[in-house]
């Protein structure tokens, strides 16, 4: 690699093995750094997707908490035998539970969409690079 622009040196048929090894030792660290940058970007992207799903799980938990509070209020009102009040509280509790169920399903789907947190493209890139260095890579 040239020191000025980072462009690869031109190969000539009479380059020595030492020159080729020197060139390889200069290029491998940059290749590894670029694969690490790819891995970081991939993990960040997957983290954002998982964050949306986790947020929906949080909404589901909050709504379920409110539903539980409404069910408790319903039980209290039922004990007082005031039919109209406890019936209203029961309807509110059922609606909140339905909304919590929908939010929970959406959250589960969002987390599943994020996929595994492993940087798959970067791992495959490193495998390809190793195969190329070993001379096993066939295109």
C-alpha positions in Angstrom: 0.0 0.0 0.0 1.2 3.5 -0.6 1.6 5.7 2.4 -0.1 8.7 0.7 -3.5 7.4 -0.6 -3.9 3.9 0.8 -4.1 2.5 -2.7 -2.6 -1.0 -3.3 0.8 -1.1 -4.9 1.0 -2.5 -8.4 2.1 -6.1 -8.6 4.8 -6.9 -11.0 5.6 -10.5 -12.1 9.0 -10.3 -10.5 7.9 -9.3 -7.0 9.6 -11.3 -4.3 7.9 -13.4 -1.7 9.1 -11.0 0.9 7.5 -8.0 -0.9 4.2 -9.9 -1.2 4.3 -10.8 2.5 5.1 -7.2 3.4 2.1 -6.1 1.3 -0.1 -8.6 2.9 0.9 -7.5 6.4 0.0 -4.0 5.5 -3.4 -4.9 4.1 -4.7 -7.4 6.6 -5.0 -4.9 9.6 -7.1 -2.5 7.4 -9.2 -5.4 6.3 -9.8 -6.4 9.9 -10.7 -2.8 10.9 -13.2 -2.5 8.0 -14.8 -5.8 9.0 -15.0 -4.6 12.6 -16.7 -1.4 11.5 -19.2 -3.5 9.5 -19.9 -5.6 12.6 -20.5 -2.5 14.7 -23.0 -1.0 12.2 -24.8 -4.3 11.9 -25.2 -4.8 15.7 -26.4 -1.2 16.1 -29.0 -1.7 13.4 -30.3 -4.9 15.0 -30.3 -3.2 18.4 -32.6 -0.4 17.1 -35.1 -3.0 15.8 -35.1 -4.9 19.1 -35.6 -1.6 21.0 -38.9 -1.0 19.3 -40.1 -4.5 20.3 -38.9 -4.0 23.9 -40.8 -0.7 23.9 -44.0 -2.5 22.9 -43.4 -5.1 25.6 -43.2 -2.1 28.1 -46.5 -0.7 26.8 -48.1 -4.1 27.2 -46.8 -4.4 30.8 -48.0 -0.9 31.7 -51.5 -1.6 30.2 -51.6 -4.9 32.0 -50.8 -3.2 35.3 -53.7 -0.7 34.7 -55.9 -3.7 33.8 -55.0 -5.4 37.1 -55.8 -2.1 39.0 -59.1 -2.0 37.2 -59.8 -5.6 38.1 -59.1 -4.9 41.7 -61.4 -1.9 41.6 -64.0 -4.1 40.0 -63.7 -6.7 42.8 -64.1 -3.9 45.4 -67.1 -2.4 43.7 -68.7 -5.9 43.3 -68.4 -6.4 47.0 -70.4 -3.2 47.5 -73.1 -4.7 45.3 -73.4 -1.6 43.2 -74.0 -3.3 39.9 -73.7 -0.4 37.5 -70.3 0.7 38.9 -68.6 -2.7 38.9 -69.9 -3.5 35.4 -68.4 -0.3 34.1 -65.1 -1.1 35.8 -65.1 -4.7 34.4 -65.6 -3.4 30.8 -62.7 -1.0 31.2 -60.5 -3.8 32.5 -61.4 -6.1 29.6 -60.6 -3.4 27.1 -57.3 -2.7 28.7 -56.4 -6.4 28.7 -57.3 -6.6 25.0 -55.1 -3.7 24.2 -52.3 -5.2 26.3 -52.6 -8.5 24.4 -52.3 -6.7 21.0 -49.3 -4.6 22.2 -47.6 -7.8 23.5 -48.1 -9.6 20.2 -46.8 -6.6 18.2 -43.8 -6.4 20.6 -43.0 -10.1 20.2 -43.1 -9.8 16.4 -40.8 -6.8 16.5 -38.2 -8.6 18.6 -38.4 -11.6 16.4 -37.9 -9.4 13.3 -34.6 -8.1 14.7 -33.1 -11.6 14.4 -30.1 -12.8 16.3 -27.7 -10.1 17.6 -24.7 -11.6 15.8 -23.2 -9.5 13.0 -23.9 -12.1 10.3 -22.6 -10.2 7.3 -19.3 -9.3 9.1 -18.8 -12.9 10.2 -19.3 -14.1 6.6 -17.0 -11.4 5.3 -14.3 -12.5 7.7 -14.7 -16.1 6.7 -14.4 -15.1 3.0 -11.3 -13.1 3.8 -9.7 -16.1 5.6 -10.6 -18.4 2.7 -9.0 -15.9 0.3 -5.8 -15.6 2.3 -5.6 -19.4 2.5 -6.2 -19.6 -1.2 -9.4 -21.6 -0.8 -11.7 -18.9 -2.2 -13.1 -19.7 -5.6 -15.3 -17.1 -7.4 
